[in-house]
Amino acid sequence: MNTLCWRSPLGPILLEEEGGAVTGLRFCGQEVPAQGPVSPVLAQAAAQLAEYFAGQRQSFTVPLAPRGTPFQQEVWRALCAIPYGQTRSYGQLAAALGRPSAARAVGGACRRNPIWLMIPCHRVVGASGSLTGYAGGLERKKALLALEQGQALQPHSTL
């Protein structure tokens, strides 16, 4: 597995790659792990993230290979279908998957998403439209949704 710690406007992001595809992306602490040579896939992922944060990219084309159960994979594909700048509730995602009573299971799959941002779990909100949990923190979720609405990223002291 190859890793790269990339400094985003919202804090360091740890990217993981294996077999020519991104397998992990998450915000990490301030400690930067030792870096080896950067693989072409990680370089492409970092470039696409830079474009995303600059407001110049709405979707990612770097190869992704998240590991999970068949249901999790189904939910993650549904997350990728949420258009840039839009949100869906857990219930809406469950209904779109043909499982209207599976909102909690959809939430569980979102929590286990190993490739944050590129599989956009930040676009999922509560039934009332309220911001709900995000493994990267609610302040980051709020900032990502604002970015996708065309607002400039604001520095957050809690990030």
C-alpha positions as CSV (number, residue, x, y, z in Angstrom):
1,M,0.0,0.0,0.0
2,N,1.2,3.5,-0.9
3,T,0.2,6.5,1.2
4,L,0.4,10.3,0.8
5,C,-0.4,13.0,3.3
6,W,-1.8,16.0,1.4
7,R,-2.4,19.3,3.0
8,S,-5.9,20.5,2.2
9,P,-7.5,23.8,3.1
10,L,-9.5,21.9,5.8
11,G,-6.5,20.0,7.3
12,P,-4.2,17.1,6.3
13,I,-5.7,14.3,4.2
14,L,-4.3,10.8,4.2
15,L,-4.6,9.1,0.8
16,E,-4.0,5.4,0.4
17,E,-3.5,3.5,-2.8
18,E,-3.2,-0.1,-3.6
19,G,-3.2,-1.9,-7.0
20,G,-3.6,1.3,-9.0
21,A,-6.6,2.7,-7.2
22,V,-7.4,4.9,-4.2
23,T,-8.5,2.7,-1.3
24,G,-8.6,5.3,1.4
25,L,-9.0,9.0,2.0
26,R,-9.6,10.6,5.3
27,F,-8.7,13.7,7.3
28,C,-5.9,12.9,9.7
29,G,-4.2,14.5,12.6
30,Q,-1.3,16.9,12.4
31,E,1.3,14.2,12.5
32,V,2.4,13.5,8.9
33,P,3.5,9.9,8.3
34,A,6.8,9.2,6.6
35,Q,6.4,9.6,2.9
36,G,7.8,7.3,0.3
37,P,7.7,7.9,-3.5
38,V,4.3,9.2,-4.7
39,S,2.6,6.8,-7.0
40,P,1.0,8.1,-10.2
41,V,-2.5,7.4,-8.8
42,L,-1.8,9.3,-5.6
43,A,-0.4,12.2,-7.6
44,Q,-3.5,12.2,-9.7
45,A,-5.8,12.1,-6.6
46,A,-3.9,15.0,-5.0
47,A,-4.2,17.0,-8.2
48,Q,-7.9,16.3,-8.4
49,L,-8.4,17.3,-4.8
50,A,-6.6,20.6,-5.4
51,E,-9.0,21.3,-8.3
52,Y,-12.0,20.3,-6.1
53,F,-10.9,22.7,-3.3
54,A,-10.3,25.5,-5.9
55,G,-13.9,25.0,-7.1
56,Q,-12.7,23.7,-10.5
57,R,-13.7,20.0,-10.2
58,Q,-17.2,18.6,-9.4
59,S,-16.4,14.9,-9.7
60,F,-13.4,12.6,-9.4
61,T,-12.0,10.4,-12.2
62,V,-9.1,8.8,-10.3
63,P,-9.7,5.0,-9.9
64,L,-11.4,4.1,-6.6
65,A,-11.5,0.7,-4.9
66,P,-13.3,0.9,-1.6
67,R,-13.4,-2.3,0.4
68,G,-16.8,-3.2,1.9
69,T,-19.8,-5.5,1.8
70,P,-22.0,-5.7,-1.2
71,F,-24.6,-3.4,0.5
72,Q,-21.9,-0.9,1.4
73,Q,-20.7,-0.9,-2.2
74,E,-24.3,-0.3,-3.4
75,V,-24.7,2.7,-1.0
76,W,-21.3,4.1,-2.0
77,R,-22.3,4.0,-5.7
78,A,-25.5,5.8,-4.7
79,L,-23.4,8.5,-2.9
80,C,-21.4,9.0,-6.1
81,A,-24.7,9.6,-8.0
82,I,-25.6,12.6,-5.7
83,P,-24.9,15.7,-7.9
84,Y,-22.3,18.2,-6.8
85,G,-23.9,20.9,-4.7
86,Q,-27.0,18.8,-3.8
87,T,-27.8,16.7,-0.7
88,R,-30.0,13.7,0.0
89,S,-31.3,12.3,3.2
90,Y,-30.5,8.8,4.4
91,G,-34.2,7.9,3.8
92,Q,-34.0,9.3,0.2
93,L,-30.9,7.2,-0.5
94,A,-32.6,4.1,1.0
95,A,-35.7,4.6,-1.2
96,A,-33.5,5.1,-4.2
97,L,-31.9,1.8,-3.5
98,G,-35.3,0.1,-3.3
99,R,-35.0,-0.3,0.4
100,P,-37.2,2.4,1.9
101,S,-36.9,1.0,5.5
102,A,-33.1,0.8,5.4
103,A,-32.2,4.5,6.3
104,R,-30.2,3.4,9.4
105,A,-28.3,0.8,7.4
106,V,-27.6,3.4,4.8
107,G,-26.2,5.6,7.6
108,G,-24.0,2.8,8.8
109,A,-22.6,2.3,5.2
110,C,-21.9,6.1,5.1
111,R,-20.0,5.9,8.4
112,R,-17.9,3.1,6.9
113,N,-17.1,4.9,3.7
114,P,-13.3,4.6,3.4
115,I,-12.8,7.3,0.7
116,W,-14.3,10.5,2.1
117,L,-14.8,13.4,-0.4
118,M,-14.4,11.3,-3.5
119,I,-17.3,9.1,-2.4
120,P,-19.3,12.1,-1.2
121,C,-20.9,11.1,2.1
122,H,-20.7,14.7,3.2
123,R,-23.7,15.3,0.8
124,V,-26.0,13.2,3.1
125,V,-28.1,15.0,5.6
126,G,-30.8,14.2,8.2
127,A,-34.5,13.9,7.2
128,S,-35.2,17.5,8.1
129,G,-32.2,18.7,6.1
130,S,-30.1,19.1,9.3
131,L,-26.4,18.4,9.2
132,T,-25.8,15.0,10.8
133,G,-22.6,13.1,11.7
134,Y,-19.6,13.2,9.4
135,A,-16.4,11.3,10.4
136,G,-14.4,14.4,9.4
137,G,-16.4,16.5,11.7
138,L,-19.5,18.7,11.2
139,E,-17.4,21.8,10.7
140,R,-15.7,20.2,7.7
141,K,-19.0,18.9,6.4
142,K,-20.5,22.4,6.6
143,A,-17.4,23.8,4.8
144,L,-17.6,21.2,2.0
145,L,-21.3,21.8,1.4
146,A,-20.7,25.6,1.4
147,L,-17.8,25.1,-1.1
148,E,-20.2,23.1,-3.4
149,Q,-22.6,26.0,-3.2
150,G,-20.0,28.3,-4.6
151,Q,-18.9,29.9,-1.3
152,A,-15.2,30.4,-0.5
153,L,-13.7,28.1,2.2
154,Q,-13.5,29.9,5.5
155,P,-10.7,29.0,7.9
156,H,-12.0,27.1,10.9
157,S,-10.2,27.2,14.2
158,T,-11.6,23.8,15.2
159,L,-10.2,22.0,12.2
